[in-house]
């Protein structure tokens, strides 16, 4: 049975319901919402949405883009139909092409490039929800000097993985195809991050870790658009990108690593939390547990 099989997806949703049941706040004030995030394969960045939202009293149940009432973290807005009238929270586009969503309710989008291409208001909050990771999971003790975070398409990239072969530094290769808290904890346990994954960059920024990003073959869909979109919101006019070639050494990349401005991280995090706080009012009538779970979970896809 494949990861994205409807039965396995519903089993994952059921597991989240069980976890939510352990949170007293979910039974007192929690709401259930039909959400959309990429769930085609395990990936910690895409799993940020169902991991983060319960900490804010919201239990998302995965639905198709057309049936969802809120979209979350990830480059997923191309999947959303033009008549989507739900809320957008920190989502982005994968390509730098116009994708108007005239009746959507954009509470927050990943960056100003996405904002303009979907036609969201100029005052829409900006930021990737992954920046909230440190507000959900306390920083662990540092275990490794460097964390390498290859995108899923780069997990077998020989030259990138060879960066770990050093006797001078302790290096951890972090698997992005895992649960959000697992990958987040490992990234947060590193003193420096080198990544080709956007959420490797975002997570490092959340914890105030020096980070550098680069691009590899195969080129990701949309190229570096999602990185530019995010950085233009957090570090406008500046980038932590360093070019990578066959002769690039780990020290070359680490020299380009920098910490995101703490004030900018704080402002982005506050904006995303404030935007999320408006979600129940924007969508109106979000059901409570447990009836809302049954209403959404067992609705036909």
GISULRA-V941195 format. One record per residue. RES is the residue in three letters. BURIAL is b if it has 9 or more other C-alpha atoms within 8 Angstrom, else e. D_CENTER is the distance of its C-alpha to the mean C-alpha in Angstrom with 2 decimals. Layout:
<<RES;BURIAL;D_CENTER> <RES;BURIAL;D_CENTER>>
This chain:
<<UNK;e;25.81> <UNK;e;22.60> <UNK;b;19.10> <UNK;b;18.55> <UNK;e;22.04> <UNK;e;22.34> <UNK;e;24.11> <UNK;b;21.55> <UNK;b;18.80> <UNK;b;21.11> <UNK;e;21.80> <UNK;e;18.18> <UNK;b;18.25> <UNK;e;21.55> <UNK;e;20.26> <UNK;b;17.75> <UNK;b;20.78> <UNK;e;22.81> <UNK;e;20.36> <UNK;b;20.28> <UNK;b;24.06> <UNK;e;24.18> <UNK;e;22.83> <UNK;e;25.82> <UNK;e;23.88> <UNK;b;22.50> <UNK;b;26.14> <UNK;e;27.36> <UNK;e;24.95> <UNK;b;22.02> <UNK;b;21.22> <UNK;b;20.04> <UNK;b;18.08> <UNK;b;17.61> <UNK;b;13.99> <UNK;b;12.50> <UNK;b;9.43> <UNK;b;10.21> <UNK;e;12.35> <UNK;e;14.76> <UNK;e;14.34> <UNK;b;12.84> <UNK;b;9.63> <UNK;b;7.69> <UNK;b;4.24> <UNK;b;5.50> <UNK;b;7.14> <UNK;b;5.04> <UNK;b;6.93> <UNK;b;10.24> <UNK;b;10.03> <UNK;b;9.60> <UNK;b;11.80> <UNK;b;14.93> <UNK;e;15.13> <UNK;e;15.82> <UNK;b;18.36> <UNK;b;16.58> <UNK;b;16.63> <UNK;b;14.74> <UNK;b;16.73> <UNK;b;15.39> <UNK;b;17.55> <UNK;b;18.10> <UNK;b;16.98> <UNK;e;20.57> <UNK;e;20.78> <UNK;b;17.52> <UNK;b;17.90> <UNK;b;14.34> <UNK;b;11.29> <UNK;b;7.76> <UNK;b;4.18> <UNK;b;5.20> <UNK;b;8.68> <UNK;b;10.64> <UNK;b;13.19> <UNK;b;15.92> <UNK;e;16.14> <UNK;b;16.97> <UNK;b;20.77> <UNK;b;22.60> <UNK;e;24.02> <UNK;b;20.83> <UNK;e;21.77> <UNK;b;18.91> <UNK;b;16.37> <UNK;b;13.25> <UNK;b;10.68> <UNK;b;8.28> <UNK;b;8.28> <UNK;b;9.76> <UNK;b;12.51> <UNK;b;12.90> <UNK;b;16.45> <UNK;b;18.43> <UNK;e;20.56> <UNK;e;21.46> <UNK;b;20.15> <UNK;e;21.80> <UNK;b;20.67> <UNK;b;23.73> <UNK;e;23.69> <UNK;b;20.03> <UNK;b;19.23> <UNK;b;16.54> <UNK;b;15.75> <UNK;b;13.01> <UNK;b;11.52> <UNK;b;9.36> <UNK;b;12.73> <UNK;b;16.45> <UNK;b;16.75> <UNK;b;14.79> <UNK;b;16.69> <UNK;b;19.97> <UNK;b;19.49> <UNK;b;18.86> <UNK;b;21.53> <UNK;b;19.76> <UNK;e;21.92> <UNK;e;22.12> <UNK;e;21.36> <UNK;b;17.96> <UNK;b;15.55> <UNK;b;13.14> <UNK;b;9.81> <UNK;b;6.03> <UNK;b;5.62> <UNK;b;4.51> <UNK;b;8.02> <UNK;b;9.50> <UNK;b;9.40> <UNK;b;12.94> <UNK;e;14.18> <UNK;e;13.60> <UNK;e;14.65> <UNK;e;17.55> <UNK;b;17.85> <UNK;e;19.87> <UNK;e;22.83> <UNK;b;22.49> <UNK;e;23.47> <UNK;b;22.96> <UNK;b;23.82> <UNK;b;21.19> <UNK;b;18.04> <UNK;b;17.56> <UNK;b;14.12> <UNK;b;15.05> <UNK;b;12.90> <UNK;b;14.11> <UNK;e;16.74> <UNK;b;18.01> <UNK;b;18.55> <UNK;e;22.25> <UNK;e;22.71> <UNK;e;25.93> <UNK;e;26.09> <UNK;e;22.61> <UNK;b;23.23> <UNK;e;26.67> <UNK;b;25.26> <UNK;b;25.14> <UNK;e;28.90> <UNK;e;30.15> <UNK;e;32.55> <UNK;e;31.89> <UNK;e;28.37> <UNK;b;26.49> <UNK;b;23.52> <UNK;b;20.83> <UNK;b;19.14> <UNK;b;15.82> <UNK;b;15.08> <UNK;b;11.56> <UNK;b;13.12> <UNK;b;13.20> <UNK;b;12.06> <UNK;b;9.16> <UNK;b;11.95> <UNK;e;13.95> <UNK;b;11.81> <UNK;b;10.76> <UNK;b;14.51> <UNK;b;15.67> <UNK;b;13.79> <UNK;b;15.06> <UNK;b;18.44> <UNK;b;18.94> <UNK;b;20.93> <UNK;b;19.42> <UNK;b;16.54> <UNK;b;17.14> <UNK;b;14.29> <UNK;b;13.99> <UNK;b;10.28> <UNK;b;8.07> <UNK;e;5.74> <UNK;b;9.31> <UNK;b;10.18> <UNK;b;7.70> <UNK;b;8.58> <UNK;b;12.12> <UNK;b;12.31> <UNK;b;11.51> <UNK;b;14.44> <UNK;b;16.64> <UNK;b;16.98> <UNK;b;18.59> <UNK;b;16.44> <UNK;b;17.39> <UNK;b;15.82> <UNK;b;17.90> <UNK;b;18.32> <UNK;e;20.27> <UNK;e;22.08> <UNK;e;21.20> <UNK;e;19.59> <UNK;e;16.21> <UNK;e;16.53> <UNK;b;16.56> <UNK;e;17.34> <UNK;e;15.68> <UNK;b;14.98> <UNK;b;11.21> <UNK;e;12.03> <UNK;e;14.93> <UNK;b;13.26> <UNK;b;10.92> <UNK;b;13.93> <UNK;b;16.31> <UNK;b;14.77> <UNK;b;14.67> <UNK;b;17.53> <UNK;e;19.53> <UNK;e;22.27> <UNK;e;20.97> <UNK;e;18.88> <UNK;b;18.30> <UNK;e;18.88> <UNK;b;21.84> <UNK;e;23.53> <UNK;e;23.96> <UNK;e;27.21> <UNK;e;29.36> <UNK;e;30.99> <UNK;e;28.01> <UNK;e;28.15> <UNK;e;25.69> <UNK;e;27.60> <UNK;e;27.17> <UNK;b;23.39> <UNK;b;23.49> <UNK;e;25.78> <UNK;b;23.09> <UNK;b;20.58> <UNK;b;20.22> <UNK;b;18.65> <UNK;b;16.90> <UNK;e;19.35> <UNK;e;19.01> <UNK;e;20.24> <UNK;b;17.63> <UNK;b;14.78> <UNK;e;16.76> <UNK;e;17.33> <UNK;b;13.77> <UNK;b;12.93> <UNK;e;16.16> <UNK;b;15.53> <UNK;b;12.34> <UNK;e;14.34> <UNK;e;17.36> <UNK;b;15.81> <UNK;b;14.69> <UNK;e;18.23> <UNK;b;19.66> <UNK;b;18.08> <UNK;b;21.06> <UNK;e;23.54> <UNK;e;22.03> <UNK;b;21.93> <UNK;e;25.10> <UNK;e;26.36> <UNK;b;23.27> <UNK;b;25.06> <UNK;b;25.37> <UNK;b;25.39> <UNK;e;27.09> <UNK;e;28.42> <UNK;b;25.17> <UNK;b;23.69> <UNK;b;26.65> <UNK;e;26.57> <UNK;b;23.07> <UNK;b;22.81> <UNK;e;26.13> <UNK;e;26.00> <UNK;e;26.52> <UNK;e;23.61>>
